[in-house]
């Protein structure tokens, strides 16, 4: 990418390296190989200024965020339920397929029953997805398995308000790890 050589190039200190060249400054295009810039002055050495040695601070142990605590607890509960039901039933409790997911009767938005082990069973991916479209089939299985009073108590429990602090979640994680 060339540009016409003008007086601004001369002001910048560009000079022609080819002494035998008969170039005219107004019509010639700048060639980086042909023109060189004058060397700038070197800055003075300041050896008398000593830099302070930086001391590396030890990194503080970060507390896990709420999001990480919830995800860890979800993963631990899922692993526990799938192992429990794989040992107990050996397959999905609804359709005899291999267990792939942790099935929640009351959805996970209700925190009070989200990690309640009575609210979960091991299921295949298809049954876990069908719960969104035809829940009555799954509720009927739970009524047959555990009884009407249990189902009513689970629904009543899910409607209660609860807030788990980070300390509560950490305690729940510790107990889930002990069960493994």
C-alpha positions in Angstrom: 0.0 0.0 0.0 1.9 3.0 -1.2 1.3 6.8 -0.9 2.7 9.8 -2.6 5.8 11.2 -1.1 5.2 14.7 0.1 6.9 17.2 2.3 5.2 15.4 5.3 7.5 12.3 4.6 10.5 14.5 4.6 9.4 16.1 7.9 9.0 12.6 9.3 12.6 11.9 8.5 12.3 9.5 5.5 15.1 9.7 3.1 15.9 7.7 0.0 18.5 4.9 0.5 19.3 4.5 -3.2 21.8 7.2 -4.0 21.8 6.5 -7.8 18.0 6.9 -7.9 16.6 9.8 -10.0 13.3 9.9 -8.2 11.2 13.0 -7.9 9.7 13.4 -4.5 6.2 14.5 -5.7 5.6 11.6 -8.1 7.2 8.7 -6.3 5.3 6.2 -4.1 6.9 5.3 -0.8 8.5 1.8 -0.7 9.3 0.6 2.8 12.4 -1.1 1.6 13.6 1.9 -0.3 13.0 4.5 2.5 14.1 4.4 6.1 13.2 6.3 9.1 15.8 8.1 11.2 16.7 6.3 14.4 15.2 7.7 17.5 17.3 8.6 20.5 17.7 6.0 23.1 16.2 6.8 26.5 18.6 7.4 29.3 19.3 4.4 31.6 18.1 5.0 35.1 19.9 2.3 37.0 19.7 4.2 40.2 15.9 3.6 40.5 15.3 0.3 42.1 11.9 -1.5 41.6 10.2 -2.8 44.7 9.9 -6.5 44.8 6.3 -7.6 44.6 5.2 -10.0 47.2 2.7 -12.6 45.9 -0.4 -12.7 48.1 -1.9 -16.1 48.9 -5.1 -16.6 47.2 -8.0 -16.7 49.6 -10.2 -19.8 49.4 -13.3 -18.8 47.6 -16.6 -19.7 49.0 -18.7 -21.7 46.5 -21.5 -19.7 45.0 -25.2 -20.6 45.5 -25.5 -21.8 41.9 -22.6 -24.2 42.4 -24.0 -25.5 45.6 -27.4 -26.2 44.1 -25.8 -27.9 41.1 -23.6 -30.0 43.3 -26.5 -31.1 45.4 -28.6 -31.8 42.3 -25.9 -34.0 40.9 -25.3 -35.9 44.2 -29.1 -36.5 44.6 -29.4 -37.7 41.0 -26.5 -40.1 41.4 -27.8 -41.5 44.7 -31.4 -42.0 43.4 -30.2 -43.7 40.2 -28.0 -46.0 42.2 -30.7 -46.7 44.7 -33.4 -47.5 42.2 -31.0 -49.4 39.9 -30.2 -51.7 42.9 -33.9 -51.9 44.0 -35.6 -52.3 40.6 -32.8 -52.6 38.0 -34.8 -50.6 35.4 -37.1 -47.6 35.0 -39.9 -48.0 37.4 -42.5 -47.1 34.7 -41.5 -48.9 31.5 -38.6 -51.3 32.1 -36.0 -49.3 30.2 -32.5 -48.6 31.7 -32.4 -45.8 34.3 -30.9 -42.6 32.9 -32.5 -39.8 34.8 -33.7 -38.8 38.3 -37.5 -38.3 38.1 -39.2 -35.7 40.3 -42.9 -36.0 40.9 -43.2 -32.4 42.2 -41.0 -30.3 39.9 -37.7 -28.9 41.0 -39.0 -25.4 41.2 -40.3 -26.2 44.7 -37.1 -26.1 46.7 -38.6 -27.8 49.8 -39.2 -31.0 47.8 -36.4 -30.6 45.3 -33.9 -32.7 47.3 -36.5 -34.8 49.1 -35.6 -38.4 48.4 -39.3 -39.5 48.6 -40.1 -37.1 45.7 -37.6 -38.8 43.3 -37.2 -42.2 41.5 -34.9 -43.4 38.8 -36.4 -43.3 35.3 -35.6 -43.4 31.6 -35.3 -40.3 29.5 -38.7 -40.9 27.8 -40.7 -41.2 31.0 -38.9 -38.1 32.5 -40.0 -36.1 29.4 -43.6 -37.5 29.4 -44.1 -36.2 32.9 -44.6 -32.8 31.4 -47.4 -33.9 29.1 -49.2 -36.8 31.0 -48.5 -36.5 34.7 -51.6 -38.5 35.8 -49.9 -41.8 34.8 -46.9 -41.1 37.1 -49.0 -39.8 40.0 -51.1 -43.0 39.8 -48.0 -45.1 40.1 -46.9 -43.2 43.1 -50.4 -43.6 44.7 -50.3 -47.3 44.1 -46.7 -47.6 45.4 -46.9 -45.4 48.5 -50.6 -44.6 49.1 -53.0 -41.6 48.9 -52.0 -40.1 52.2 -48.3 -40.0 51.2 -49.1 -38.2 47.9 -51.4 -35.7 49.6 -48.6 -35.0 52.2 -46.0 -34.6 49.4 -48.2 -32.1 47.6 -49.0 -30.2 50.8 -45.3 -30.1 51.6 -44.4 -28.7 48.1 -46.8 -25.7 48.7 -44.9 -24.6 51.8 -42.4 -21.8 51.5 -38.8 -22.5 52.3 -35.4 -20.8 51.8 -32.2 -22.8 52.2 -29.1 -20.8 53.1 -25.7 -21.6 51.7 -24.8 -23.2 55.0 -27.9 -25.5 54.8 -27.0 -26.5 51.3 -23.4 -27.3 52.4 -24.7 -29.5 55.2 -27.0 -31.3 52.8 -24.1 -31.9 50.5 -22.0 -33.3 53.3 -24.8 -35.8 54.3 -25.3 -36.8 50.7 -21.6 -37.5 50.3 -21.7 -39.6 53.5 -24.5 -41.8 52.0 -22.3 -42.8 49.1 
